[in-house]
Structures are given as structure tokens and as C-alpha cells.
Amino acid sequence: MFRILAPFAIAMILAACGQATDSEAPATSQVVPPAPAEDTMQLSGKQAYEKVCAECHDEGVDGAPRTGDRDTWTGRSWLWEAVLFEHAKSGYMTMPAKGGEETLDDAIVEMAAEYMLAKTYPDVMPSD
């Protein structure tokens, strides 16, 4: 019976040794992730586009299709909306996922992509 209880007793003793008393300060070994610079959960599609996407898509940086310029969107997949959403969330070629703003929620990334499409194809899509 001692063989069965010995490991349990040793574990209890070791656990008690590691506990801080009221007078001891607890060890702070937890890693706390940094908070986002701003609350990105409250962004509209237009705000997310302006904050993250416009830097490249307004001027066509590194071949990014320019917002509002249909010619730069010509020849893209006929599944362009679904493909655009996936590329915006996961990245594509030189474009990082979520435009490099990892704190953006996927739904907000999609809203930004919808805004970009609405600016490029105002006669096809409702604007934000």
C-alpha cells in the first residue's frame, strides 16, 4: 500500500513547497499579449480600408490593384469576390495577411474588401 500512496504523498509535498504564503509575492511568469493600438473591432469597412489597405491599393504599390481603377482588376478570377476575401484575410504574393494588421477580425477585413469593390464598381455593389 505504501508503494501506491508514496508517489501521491511526494506529489502533495512538492506541490505545497511551491505555493506562496500570504507574505510572499506570487511569481509573475505569465506572458501578457500586447493590447491592440486601438479598438479595431469598431471599424467600419471604409475605416479599415483607410487604416490598412489604402496605403497600397490607392497607388497600386507592388502591383496591388488600385481601388477605383477597373483596368487594374481586369483579368482576375470570375470568383473575384470570394478570392479577394480569401487573399485579404490570408495574404497573397507580396500582400501580407490582413494587410499586415493581424488584430483585424476576418469580418472587418471582408468589410474593407467590400468597400474597395464598391469604390471600384459603384454600379454593381452597394457602397459603405
C-alpha angles and dihedrals in degrees: 000000000000089000090057096046098039097078090046092050092048091050091051092050093049091047091051091050092057096052119101120233122228091266094051122082114235117247114255104219096140117116111224114201115229116260117244114265089243137001100276091177090077097055122117120221090260093049093048090048092050093045099046116004105040093069090074106016097053092061102022095247113193092357096307109159107255117243110244094018108105092186091067089054095050116115096025122133118295084232086061098142096051091041091048091052092050093047092047091052099039103027130246131222105319095350111099121223111281089004088289094300101114092178091070115106115235090243091056091048088054091048089053090050090049089051090051091051092047090053091049097041105027092161092056106037132042113249125237 
